[in-house]
């Protein structure tokens, strides 16, 4: 009797099925049981499946190799991994960093602690002679002559 194998199983020579050696494996080799593709949320590395979160700041990844597709908030995909924007930049789109002063005039350092939908920066430090607006931090205000 021949059995049909499902996800996480591989066919043996006798027509039966056996469980892949890694529980997070979707497809594995029929002779060794080593994984060749992982379940969603896991990536493949040297025949084994690992949680996407094991890659620093990775939210979703490839099921066939160690490649991050999306990163946690404030991080961008760069060379298949996640990296942060520099302190003079903020995450302005899914995988793009923008210089703080481009969006907020006279802003030196900023961040975008917001979700991956709005990408609104807040200025944490302005250039010399300016200070962040205390009520909204999305603009830098010129100092008065006596406070410079």
C-alpha positions as CSV (number, residue, x, y, z in Angstrom):
1,X,0.0,0.0,0.0
2,X,1.4,3.4,-1.0
3,X,0.8,6.4,1.3
4,X,0.6,10.0,0.2
5,X,2.9,12.2,2.3
6,X,1.9,15.7,3.6
7,X,3.7,18.8,4.7
8,X,6.3,17.9,7.3
9,X,6.6,14.3,6.0
10,X,8.7,12.6,3.3
11,X,8.1,9.3,1.4
12,X,10.2,6.3,2.2
13,X,11.2,3.6,-0.3
14,X,8.6,1.2,1.1
15,X,5.8,3.6,0.2
16,X,5.2,4.8,3.7
17,X,5.8,8.3,5.1
18,X,8.1,9.4,7.8
19,X,8.3,12.7,9.8
20,X,10.9,15.2,8.8
21,X,13.7,15.5,11.4
22,X,12.8,19.2,12.1
23,X,9.3,19.9,13.3
24,X,9.2,23.3,11.5
25,X,10.2,21.7,8.1
26,X,7.6,21.8,5.3
27,X,9.6,19.8,2.7
28,X,12.5,17.4,3.5
29,X,14.8,15.1,1.6
30,X,13.5,11.6,1.2
31,X,16.8,9.9,2.0
32,X,18.2,12.0,4.8
33,X,15.1,13.7,6.2
34,X,17.0,17.0,6.0
35,X,14.9,20.0,5.4
36,X,14.8,21.8,2.0
37,X,11.9,24.3,2.8
38,X,10.5,25.5,6.1
39,X,7.0,26.4,7.4
40,X,6.0,30.1,7.3
41,X,7.7,32.1,9.9
42,X,10.9,30.0,9.7
43,X,14.0,30.1,7.5
44,X,16.3,27.4,6.3
45,X,20.0,27.2,7.3
46,X,22.1,24.1,6.7
47,X,19.1,21.8,6.4
48,X,17.4,23.0,9.6
49,X,14.6,25.5,10.2
50,X,14.9,28.5,12.5
51,X,12.4,31.1,13.7
52,X,12.6,34.3,11.6
53,X,12.9,36.2,14.9
54,X,16.4,34.5,15.4
55,X,17.6,37.0,12.7
56,X,18.0,40.2,14.6
57,X,14.8,42.4,14.2
58,X,13.4,40.2,11.4
59,X,9.6,40.0,11.2
60,X,9.1,37.8,8.1
61,X,11.6,35.8,6.1
62,X,12.1,33.3,3.3
63,X,11.2,29.7,4.0
64,X,14.1,28.5,1.7
65,X,17.1,30.5,2.9
66,X,18.4,33.0,5.5
67,X,16.8,36.1,4.0
68,X,14.7,38.6,5.8
69,X,11.7,40.1,3.9
70,X,10.3,42.6,6.5
71,X,11.8,44.0,9.7
72,X,10.5,45.2,13.0
73,X,9.5,48.8,13.3
74,X,12.4,51.3,12.9
75,X,14.5,48.8,10.9
76,X,14.9,48.3,7.2
77,X,15.9,45.4,5.0
78,X,19.4,45.8,3.8
79,X,21.4,43.0,2.2
80,X,18.8,40.4,3.2
81,X,19.1,41.4,6.9
82,X,17.7,44.1,9.1
83,X,19.5,47.3,10.0
84,X,18.7,50.5,11.7
85,X,18.8,54.0,10.1
86,X,21.6,56.2,11.4
87,X,20.9,58.7,14.2
88,X,20.6,61.5,11.7
89,X,17.9,59.5,9.7
90,X,14.5,57.9,10.3
91,X,12.6,55.1,8.6
92,X,10.5,56.9,6.1
93,X,9.1,54.0,4.1
94,X,9.2,50.2,4.3
95,X,12.9,50.0,3.4
96,X,14.1,53.5,3.2
97,X,16.0,55.9,5.5
98,X,15.6,59.7,5.1
99,X,17.7,62.4,6.6
100,X,16.0,64.1,9.5
101,X,16.6,67.6,8.1
102,X,14.9,66.7,4.8
103,X,11.5,66.3,6.5
104,X,11.9,68.6,9.6
105,X,13.8,71.7,8.8
106,X,16.9,72.2,11.1
107,X,16.4,68.8,12.7
108,X,19.7,67.1,13.5
109,X,18.5,63.8,15.2
110,X,15.1,62.2,14.9
111,X,13.3,58.9,15.1
112,X,10.1,57.3,13.9
113,X,8.8,55.1,16.7
114,X,5.5,54.9,14.9
115,X,4.2,51.8,13.2
116,X,5.1,50.8,9.7
117,X,2.2,52.7,8.2
118,X,2.6,56.3,9.0
119,X,6.4,56.8,9.2
120,X,6.1,60.2,10.9
121,X,9.4,61.3,12.5
122,X,9.8,63.3,15.7
123,X,12.8,65.5,16.2
124,X,14.8,64.7,19.3
125,X,17.5,67.4,18.7
126,X,17.7,70.4,16.4
127,X,20.7,72.1,14.9
128,X,22.5,74.8,16.9
129,X,20.2,77.8,17.4
130,X,17.0,75.8,17.2
131,X,15.0,73.6,19.6
132,X,12.3,70.9,19.1
133,X,8.8,72.3,19.4
134,X,7.7,70.9,22.9
135,X,4.1,70.4,21.8
136,X,4.6,68.2,18.8
137,X,8.3,67.7,18.1
138,X,7.7,67.7,14.3
139,X,9.4,71.1,13.8
140,X,12.4,73.0,15.1
141,X,11.9,76.5,16.4
142,X,14.6,79.2,16.2
143,X,15.9,80.3,19.6
144,X,15.5,83.9,20.7
145,X,18.7,85.9,20.7
146,X,19.0,85.6,24.5
147,X,18.7,81.8,24.6
148,X,21.3,80.9,22.0
